[in-house]
C-alpha cells in the first residue's frame, strides 16, 4: 500500500479545505435523497442507490464496453504484473446516451459534471481482478505532475454495477470489513477523503476475482477542480 510523505508546502491541487467543502455538499445531498441508502461505517462515507439504471440501460452500456474494451492499464511508474487484469474503455461523454447517464449520476451527487473525468467502462472475466488500491491520487507519485494540474485530487467515486456474475467479483474494502456484491443497476458512491478533507486511506478497495460469469461496471471519478476545463487547457 502506498503512503505519502507529508508535504512541506501547500499544494492547491490537493486542497483539504476544498475537498471538505465538496464532501459536506455531497453528503447533505445524498442524505436528503430517499432513494439513497448510507452504508453505516464510522471510518468512511459510502452510499448505495439500488436500481439506479434500468436493465435496458445496463445492456446498452455493456454493449458499448464490449465493443471498445482493451486491457486495463495503470499509471506509469505504478505498474505491477497481475495487479489489474480486467479490460476497460473510456466512454464518449459527447454520446447522447452516455451524456444522459453521466448527467443523472452527477445530479445525484450534486457535482457539476465538468468536474468528472471521462467515465470508464470495465469488464472482468473469470480470474480477472483489480487488487487493493485507492482511487485518490498519491501526490508522491510521478503521475501527479500531470494529474495535479489536470483537475486536482479525486473527491468522490461513483460506480455502477451493470450485471451480476454468477460467483465472485465483489468490491471489497478490507480496512472497513465491507464487501459490496454486484447487483445490476446499483450505484455505489464513496468519499475518497475524510470529512476534514484529508485523504482517507481506509477507502482502500479491491475488485475481487470473478470465479463464474462476467462482471461489467462503469466508474466515474470526480475531481476537486473543473477537470474538463483543466484538461482542455493542457491540450491547447
C-alpha positions as CSV (number, residue, x, y, z in Angstrom):
1,X,0.0,0.0,0.0
2,X,1.3,3.4,-1.0
3,X,1.8,6.1,1.6
4,X,2.8,9.7,1.1
5,X,5.4,11.8,2.9
6,X,3.7,14.8,4.4
7,X,4.0,17.8,2.2
8,X,6.1,20.7,3.4
9,X,4.3,23.2,1.2
10,X,0.6,23.7,0.5
11,X,-0.5,22.1,-2.8
12,X,-3.5,23.8,-4.2
13,X,-4.3,20.8,-6.3
14,X,-4.6,18.6,-3.2
15,X,-6.6,21.0,-1.0
16,X,-8.2,19.5,2.1
17,X,-10.4,22.6,2.6
18,X,-11.8,22.3,-0.9
19,X,-12.3,18.5,-0.5
20,X,-14.0,19.1,2.8
21,X,-16.5,21.5,1.2
22,X,-17.2,19.1,-1.6
23,X,-17.7,16.3,0.8
24,X,-20.1,18.3,3.0
25,X,-22.1,19.3,0.0
26,X,-22.4,15.8,-1.5
27,X,-23.1,14.3,2.0
28,X,-26.0,16.7,2.5
29,X,-27.5,16.0,-0.9
30,X,-27.2,12.2,-0.6
31,X,-28.6,12.2,2.9
32,X,-31.6,14.1,1.7
33,X,-32.3,11.6,-1.2
34,X,-34.9,8.9,-0.1
35,X,-33.6,6.6,-2.8
36,X,-30.1,6.6,-1.5
37,X,-29.0,4.4,1.4
38,X,-26.0,5.1,3.6
39,X,-23.7,2.2,4.4
40,X,-23.2,2.7,8.2
41,X,-19.5,2.9,9.0
42,X,-17.6,5.3,11.2
43,X,-14.4,5.3,9.1
44,X,-15.7,6.1,5.6
45,X,-18.7,7.6,3.8
46,X,-20.3,5.1,1.4
47,X,-23.8,5.2,-0.2
48,X,-25.9,2.8,-2.3
49,X,-28.6,3.7,-4.8
50,X,-30.5,0.5,-5.7
51,X,-31.9,0.3,-9.2
52,X,-30.3,3.5,-10.4
53,X,-30.2,2.2,-14.0
54,X,-32.8,0.1,-15.8
55,X,-32.0,-3.4,-17.2
56,X,-32.2,-1.9,-20.7
57,X,-29.7,0.9,-19.9
58,X,-27.3,-1.6,-18.4
59,X,-27.4,-3.8,-21.5
60,X,-26.7,-0.7,-23.7
61,X,-23.7,0.1,-21.6
62,X,-22.4,-3.5,-21.6
63,X,-22.6,-3.5,-25.4
64,X,-20.6,-0.2,-25.6
65,X,-17.9,-1.6,-23.2
66,X,-17.6,-4.9,-25.1
67,X,-17.2,-3.0,-28.4
68,X,-14.2,-0.9,-27.2
69,X,-12.6,-2.7,-24.2
70,X,-8.9,-3.2,-24.2
71,X,-6.6,-4.5,-21.5
72,X,-6.7,-2.2,-18.4
73,X,-3.7,-0.1,-17.6
74,X,-2.1,1.5,-14.5
75,X,-0.4,4.9,-14.2
76,X,3.2,4.9,-15.5
77,X,5.5,4.1,-12.6
78,X,2.9,2.1,-10.7
79,X,2.7,-0.9,-12.9
80,X,2.7,-4.3,-11.2
81,X,2.3,-7.6,-13.0
82,X,-1.2,-9.2,-12.4
83,X,-2.4,-6.1,-10.4
84,X,-5.1,-5.1,-12.7
85,X,-6.2,-7.8,-15.2
86,X,-9.6,-6.5,-16.4
87,X,-10.5,-4.9,-19.7
88,X,-11.7,-1.3,-19.9
89,X,-12.6,1.6,-22.1
90,X,-13.3,5.3,-22.0
91,X,-16.9,6.1,-22.8
92,X,-17.6,9.0,-25.1
93,X,-19.0,11.8,-22.9
94,X,-20.4,13.5,-26.0
95,X,-22.5,10.5,-27.0
96,X,-26.2,11.4,-26.2
97,X,-26.8,8.2,-24.2
98,X,-23.6,8.4,-22.2
99,X,-24.2,12.1,-21.5
100,X,-27.7,11.3,-20.2
101,X,-26.3,8.7,-17.8
102,X,-23.5,11.0,-16.6
103,X,-25.9,13.9,-16.1
104,X,-28.1,11.6,-13.9
105,X,-25.1,10.4,-11.9
106,X,-23.8,13.9,-11.3
107,X,-27.2,15.2,-10.3
108,X,-27.5,12.6,-7.6
109,X,-24.1,13.7,-6.1
110,X,-24.8,17.4,-6.8
111,X,-21.4,17.9,-8.6
112,X,-21.1,19.7,-11.9
113,X,-20.3,17.0,-14.5
114,X,-17.4,19.0,-15.8
115,X,-15.6,18.1,-12.6
116,X,-15.8,14.4,-13.6
117,X,-13.2,12.5,-15.6
118,X,-14.3,10.7,-18.7
119,X,-16.4,7.8,-17.5
120,X,-14.7,4.4,-17.7
121,X,-16.3,1.0,-18.5
122,X,-14.7,-2.1,-17.2
123,X,-15.2,-5.9,-17.9
124,X,-14.0,-8.7,-15.6
125,X,-14.0,-12.2,-16.9
126,X,-13.2,-15.4,-14.9
127,X,-10.0,-14.9,-12.9
128,X,-9.7,-11.2,-13.6
129,X,-9.4,-8.7,-10.8
130,X,-8.1,-5.3,-9.6
131,X,-6.0,-5.7,-6.5
132,X,-6.2,-3.4,-3.4
133,X,-5.8,0.3,-4.4
134,X,-7.0,3.8,-3.6
135,X,-9.0,5.9,-6.1
136,X,-7.4,9.1,-4.8
137,X,-4.1,10.2,-6.2
138,X,-0.8,9.8,-4.3
139,X,0.9,13.2,-4.7
140,X,4.3,11.5,-4.2
141,X,3.9,9.5,-7.4
142,X,5.4,10.8,-10.7
143,X,1.9,10.9,-12.4
144,X,0.9,13.7,-10.0
145,X,2.9,16.3,-12.1
146,X,0.3,15.8,-14.8
147,X,-2.8,14.8,-12.8
148,X,-2.5,17.6,-10.2
149,X,-2.8,20.5,-12.7
150,X,-5.3,18.4,-14.6
151,X,-8.2,18.8,-12.2
152,X,-6.6,18.2,-8.9
153,X,-7.3,15.5,-6.4
154,X,-10.2,13.0,-6.7
155,X,-13.0,13.7,-4.4
156,X,-15.8,11.1,-4.9
157,X,-16.2,7.9,-6.8
158,X,-19.4,6.7,-8.4
159,X,-19.6,3.1,-9.6
160,X,-22.5,1.3,-11.3
161,X,-22.7,-2.5,-11.5
162,X,-24.2,-3.4,-14.8
163,X,-24.7,-7.1,-14.3
164,X,-24.3,-9.9,-11.7
165,X,-21.5,-12.5,-12.2
166,X,-22.5,-16.0,-11.1
167,X,-19.8,-16.0,-8.5
168,X,-17.1,-13.6,-7.2
169,X,-16.4,-10.1,-8.4
170,X,-17.4,-8.2,-5.2
171,X,-16.0,-4.8,-4.4
172,X,-14.3,-5.2,-1.0
173,X,-13.0,-2.6,1.4
174,X,-10.6,-4.6,3.6
175,X,-9.9,-1.8,6.1
176,X,-13.6,-1.4,6.6
177,X,-14.6,-5.0,6.7
178,X,-17.1,-4.4,3.9
179,X,-17.9,-6.2,0.7
180,X,-20.4,-5.0,-1.9
181,X,-21.9,-7.8,-4.1
182,X,-22.6,-6.7,-7.7
183,X,-26.3,-6.0,-8.3
184,X,-27.4,-4.9,-11.8
185,X,-28.2,-1.2,-11.9
186,X,-27.0,-0.4,-8.4
187,X,-24.7,2.6,-7.9
188,X,-22.1,2.6,-5.2
189,X,-20.7,6.0,-4.1
190,X,-17.9,6.9,-1.7
191,X,-15.9,9.8,-0.5
192,X,-12.2,9.3,-1.1
193,X,-11.5,11.9,1.7
194,X,-12.4,12.2,5.3
195,X,-14.9,14.9,6.4
196,X,-11.9,17.2,7.1
197,X,-10.7,16.8,3.5
198,X,-7.6,14.7,4.2
199,X,-7.2,11.6,2.2
200,X,-8.9,8.6,3.6
201,X,-6.6,5.6,3.4
202,X,-9.2,3.3,4.7
203,X,-11.0,3.5,1.4
204,X,-8.6,1.0,0.0
205,X,-10.6,-1.4,-2.1
206,X,-10.3,-4.3,-4.5
207,X,-12.3,-5.7,-7.3
208,X,-12.1,-9.4,-6.3
209,X,-11.7,-12.1,-9.0
210,X,-14.7,-13.3,-10.9
211,X,-15.0,-17.0,-10.4
212,X,-18.0,-17.7,-12.6
213,X,-19.6,-15.5,-15.3
214,X,-18.6,-11.9,-16.3
215,X,-18.8,-8.6,-14.5
216,X,-19.3,-5.2,-16.1
217,X,-19.2,-1.9,-14.3
218,X,-18.8,1.8,-15.1
219,X,-16.8,4.1,-12.9
220,X,-16.8,7.8,-12.6
221,X,-14.2,9.8,-10.7
222,X,-14.9,13.4,-9.6
223,X,-12.1,16.0,-9.0
224,X,-11.7,18.9,-6.7
225,X,-11.4,21.3,-9.7
226,X,-13.1,21.5,-13.1
227,X,-11.5,18.5,-14.9
228,X,-12.8,19.3,-18.4
229,X,-11.5,22.9,-18.3
230,X,-8.1,21.9,-16.9
231,X,-7.5,19.1,-19.4
232,X,-8.7,21.3,-22.3
233,X,-6.2,23.9,-21.2
234,X,-3.4,21.2,-21.0
235,X,-4.1,20.2,-24.6
236,X,-4.3,23.7,-26.0
